[in-house]
Amino acid sequence: MLVALVAAGPAAAQSPAPPPVSPRPVAPAAKPPAPPPSEAARTVAGTAWEFSNADRDRRCTVGFKTDAAGSLGMKIDFDKACAGVFPFLRDAAAWTLGENDFLRFVDVRGKPMLEFSEVEQGLWEAPKPGEGILFLQTVASVKPPAPSQAEMAGDWTLRRGGRVLCPVTLATTPAGEGFAVRLGPDCDAAVTRFAPSAWTMDRDELVLTGAGARTWRFEETEPKTWQRVPETRDPLLMVKR
């Protein structure tokens, strides 16, 4: 019995070892889902916006979306004019906005490019070195830009109560700090006493300057019709011919 056990020993020792067990692959951890857009972000995304400088001589439209732009924030769309008038916007890759937070434009690294604060409902502003204050405002709230000098120049009539008081020409000839005014024949005494000699645009108002540096101001009430301000019961109108 002892001999049999000794003889079996070397054979048992020469048995091959079982193959190593490969570890099971570990699945990468799933990225946490992006947080849902805030109520403030949904409100912004549901509105059409104008992006402009303070004078609004450079402006374009911006569309905000609540779709995720990777991990950067949410998608942002600029119209074709934006890259021409604001070249730095080519680097904007997304936008972010939390509750009671800045509205930010961020680049492809997630670095904020602009930080807008809301100054009133539908109006946001952001400072930028070299650009001054930049604005976002709803398209619905934006007034059309004031007419150009070329659009305002030409023949007009001053009227009140349906009666023509005086034919007036707004010329392009320089006069003082504005341009010359020429009166036609048979003008009403109220106009000749005022004696307008120059006109200019002050933001969105037409200003006539007369004797003694007095001024009459007009604002546009409908196309080609401007009304003297402040308004009276029998308003004085300037109507383009």
C-alpha positions as CSV (number, residue, x, y, z in Angstrom):
1,M,0.0,0.0,0.0
2,L,2.8,2.4,0.8
3,V,4.6,1.7,-2.5
4,A,1.4,2.5,-4.5
5,L,1.0,5.8,-2.8
6,V,4.6,6.8,-3.4
7,A,4.3,5.8,-7.1
8,A,1.2,7.9,-7.5
9,G,2.8,11.0,-6.0
10,P,4.9,12.2,-9.0
11,A,2.1,11.7,-11.5
12,A,-0.3,13.8,-9.4
13,A,2.4,16.5,-9.1
14,Q,2.8,16.7,-12.9
15,S,-0.9,17.5,-13.5
16,P,-1.3,20.9,-15.5
17,A,-2.5,23.9,-13.5
18,P,-6.0,25.2,-14.5
19,P,-5.9,28.3,-16.8
20,P,-6.1,31.7,-15.2
21,V,-9.6,33.2,-15.1
22,S,-9.7,36.5,-17.0
23,P,-11.4,39.3,-15.0
24,R,-14.7,40.5,-16.4
25,P,-14.4,43.9,-18.1
26,V,-15.8,46.8,-16.0
27,A,-18.2,49.0,-17.9
28,P,-17.3,52.7,-17.8
29,A,-19.3,54.7,-15.4
30,A,-22.2,56.4,-17.1
31,K,-22.1,60.2,-17.3
32,P,-24.7,61.9,-15.2
33,P,-27.5,63.3,-17.3
34,A,-27.4,67.1,-17.9
35,P,-29.6,69.0,-15.5
36,P,-32.9,70.1,-17.1
37,P,-33.0,73.8,-18.3
38,S,-34.2,76.2,-15.7
39,E,-37.5,78.0,-16.0
40,A,-35.6,81.2,-16.8
41,A,-33.7,79.5,-19.6
42,R,-36.9,78.2,-21.1
43,T,-38.3,81.7,-21.1
44,V,-35.3,83.1,-22.9
45,A,-35.3,80.3,-25.4
46,G,-38.9,81.0,-26.3
47,T,-38.2,84.5,-27.4
48,A,-36.4,86.2,-30.4
49,W,-33.5,88.4,-29.4
50,E,-31.4,91.2,-30.9
51,F,-27.7,91.5,-30.0
52,S,-26.3,95.0,-30.4
53,N,-23.9,97.6,-29.2
54,A,-25.2,100.7,-27.3
55,D,-25.8,102.8,-30.4
56,R,-27.5,99.9,-32.3
57,D,-25.5,100.7,-35.4
58,R,-24.2,97.2,-35.1
59,R,-26.8,94.5,-34.5
60,C,-27.9,91.0,-35.4
61,T,-30.3,88.4,-34.1
62,V,-29.6,85.5,-31.7
63,G,-31.6,82.3,-31.1
64,F,-31.3,80.4,-27.8
65,K,-32.2,76.7,-27.6
66,T,-32.6,74.4,-24.6
67,D,-30.9,71.5,-26.4
68,A,-27.6,70.5,-24.8
69,A,-24.4,71.6,-26.5
70,G,-22.3,68.7,-25.1
71,S,-21.1,69.5,-21.6
72,L,-20.7,73.2,-22.3
73,G,-24.3,74.4,-21.9
74,M,-27.1,74.9,-24.4
75,K,-27.1,75.5,-28.1
76,I,-27.0,79.0,-29.5
77,D,-27.6,80.2,-33.0
78,F,-26.4,83.5,-34.6
79,D,-27.7,84.9,-37.9
80,K,-25.2,85.3,-40.7
81,A,-24.7,89.0,-39.9
82,C,-23.3,88.4,-36.5
83,A,-19.9,87.2,-37.5
84,G,-19.4,90.3,-39.7
85,V,-20.4,92.9,-37.2
86,F,-19.1,91.1,-34.1
87,P,-16.2,88.9,-35.1
88,F,-15.6,87.6,-31.6
89,L,-18.9,85.8,-31.7
90,R,-17.3,83.2,-33.9
91,D,-15.8,81.7,-30.7
92,A,-19.2,81.4,-28.9
93,A,-20.1,77.7,-28.6
94,A,-22.9,77.6,-26.1
95,W,-24.9,79.6,-23.5
96,T,-25.7,79.0,-19.9
97,L,-28.3,80.4,-17.5
98,G,-29.3,79.2,-14.1
99,E,-32.0,80.6,-11.8
100,N,-31.1,84.2,-10.7
101,D,-27.8,83.9,-12.6
102,F,-25.9,85.6,-15.3
103,L,-26.6,84.7,-18.9
104,R,-23.3,83.6,-20.3
105,F,-21.8,83.0,-23.7
106,V,-19.1,80.4,-23.4
107,D,-16.4,79.2,-25.8
108,V,-15.4,75.6,-26.8
109,R,-13.5,75.2,-23.5
110,G,-16.5,76.4,-21.5
111,K,-14.8,79.7,-20.6
112,P,-17.2,82.6,-20.3
113,M,-16.9,85.2,-23.0
114,L,-19.7,87.5,-22.0
115,E,-21.7,87.7,-18.8
116,F,-25.1,89.4,-19.2
117,S,-27.1,90.7,-16.2
118,E,-30.8,91.4,-16.6
119,V,-31.5,95.2,-16.0
120,E,-35.2,95.0,-16.8
121,Q,-37.7,92.5,-18.2
122,G,-36.5,91.6,-21.7
123,L,-33.2,93.6,-21.5
124,W,-29.8,92.2,-20.6
125,E,-26.4,94.0,-20.7
126,A,-22.8,92.9,-20.6
127,P,-19.6,94.9,-20.6
128,K,-16.8,93.9,-22.9
129,P,-13.4,95.6,-23.2
130,G,-13.0,97.4,-26.5
131,E,-16.7,97.1,-27.2
132,G,-18.3,99.0,-24.3
133,I,-21.7,97.8,-23.1
134,L,-23.4,95.1,-25.3
135,F,-27.1,94.4,-25.2
136,L,-29.6,91.6,-25.6
137,Q,-33.2,92.7,-26.0
138,T,-36.3,91.1,-27.3
139,V,-37.0,91.8,-30.9
140,A,-40.6,92.6,-30.0
141,S,-39.5,95.5,-27.7
142,V,-36.9,97.0,-30.1
143,K,-37.9,100.1,-32.0
144,P,-36.8,100.4,-35.6
145,P,-33.6,102.5,-36.0
146,A,-34.1,106.2,-36.7
147,P,-34.3,107.1,-40.4
148,S,-31.1,108.1,-42.0
149,Q,-30.3,111.6,-43.2
150,A,-31.0,110.5,-46.8
151,E,-34.4,109.1,-45.8
152,M,-35.4,112.3,-44.0
153,A,-34.2,114.8,-46.6
154,G,-36.7,116.0,-49.1
155,D,-40.0,117.9,-49.3
156,W,-42.5,118.0,-46.4
157,T,-45.5,120.0,-45.3
158,L,-46.3,121.3,-41.9
159,R,-50.0,120.7,-41.2
160,R,-52.5,121.1,-38.4
161,G,-56.1,119.9,-38.4
162,G,-55.9,118.8,-42.0
163,R,-54.8,122.3,-43.1
164,V,-51.4,122.9,-44.8
165,L,-49.4,125.6,-42.8
166,C,-46.2,125.6,-44.9
167,P,-44.3,123.6,-47.5
168,V,-40.9,122.7,-46.0
169,T,-37.7,121.3,-47.6
170,L,-35.2,119.5,-45.4
171,A,-32.0,120.0,-47.3
172,T,-28.6,118.2,-47.0
173,T,-26.7,121.5,-47.0
174,P,-24.8,121.9,-43.7
175,A,-26.3,124.6,-41.4
176,G,-24.8,125.0,-38.0
177,E,-24.8,121.6,-36.2
178,G,-27.4,120.3,-38.6
179,F,-28.7,120.8,-42.1
180,A,-30.6,123.6,-43.8
181,V,-34.3,124.1,-43.8
182,R,-36.1,126.0,-46.6
183,L,-39.6,127.3,-46.4
184,G,-42.0,127.5,-49.3
185,P,-44.4,130.4,-50.1
186,D,-47.5,131.4,-48.2
187,C,-46.5,130.0,-44.8
188,D,-48.7,130.5,-41.8
189,A,-47.6,133.2,-39.3
190,A,-46.9,130.6,-36.6
191,V,-44.3,129.0,-38.9
192,T,-42.7,132.3,-40.0
193,R,-42.4,133.5,-36.4
194,F,-40.6,130.3,-35.5
195,A,-38.5,130.7,-38.7
196,P,-36.9,127.2,-38.8
197,S,-33.4,127.4,-40.3
198,A,-31.9,124.0,-39.5
199,W,-32.8,120.4,-38.8
200,T,-31.1,117.4,-37.3
201,M,-31.9,114.0,-35.8
202,D,-31.6,113.5,-32.1
203,R,-31.8,109.7,-31.5
204,D,-35.3,109.0,-32.9
205,E,-36.6,112.5,-32.9
206,L,-36.6,115.1,-35.7
207,V,-35.5,118.5,-34.4
208,L,-36.1,121.9,-36.1
209,T,-34.1,124.8,-34.9
210,G,-35.6,128.3,-35.3
211,A,-35.1,131.9,-34.3
212,G,-33.6,132.4,-30.9
213,A,-32.3,128.8,-30.8
214,R,-35.8,127.6,-30.1
215,T,-36.6,124.1,-31.2
216,W,-39.6,122.0,-32.3
217,R,-39.3,118.3,-31.8
218,F,-41.2,115.7,-33.7
219,E,-41.5,111.9,-33.3
220,E,-42.7,109.5,-36.0
221,T,-46.3,108.3,-35.5
222,E,-46.7,106.4,-38.8
223,P,-44.6,106.1,-42.0
224,K,-43.8,109.6,-43.4
225,T,-45.8,111.3,-40.6
226,W,-44.1,113.0,-37.6
227,Q,-46.0,114.7,-34.8
228,R,-44.7,117.6,-32.6
229,V,-44.1,116.6,-29.0
230,P,-45.4,117.0,-26.4
231,E,-48.7,116.0,-27.9
232,T,-51.6,118.6,-27.9
233,R,-55.3,118.4,-28.8
234,D,-54.6,119.9,-32.2
235,P,-51.2,118.4,-33.0
236,L,-48.7,119.9,-35.5
237,L,-47.6,117.4,-38.1
238,M,-44.8,117.1,-40.6
239,V,-45.8,114.9,-43.5
240,K,-43.4,113.9,-46.3
241,R,-44.6,114.5,-49.8
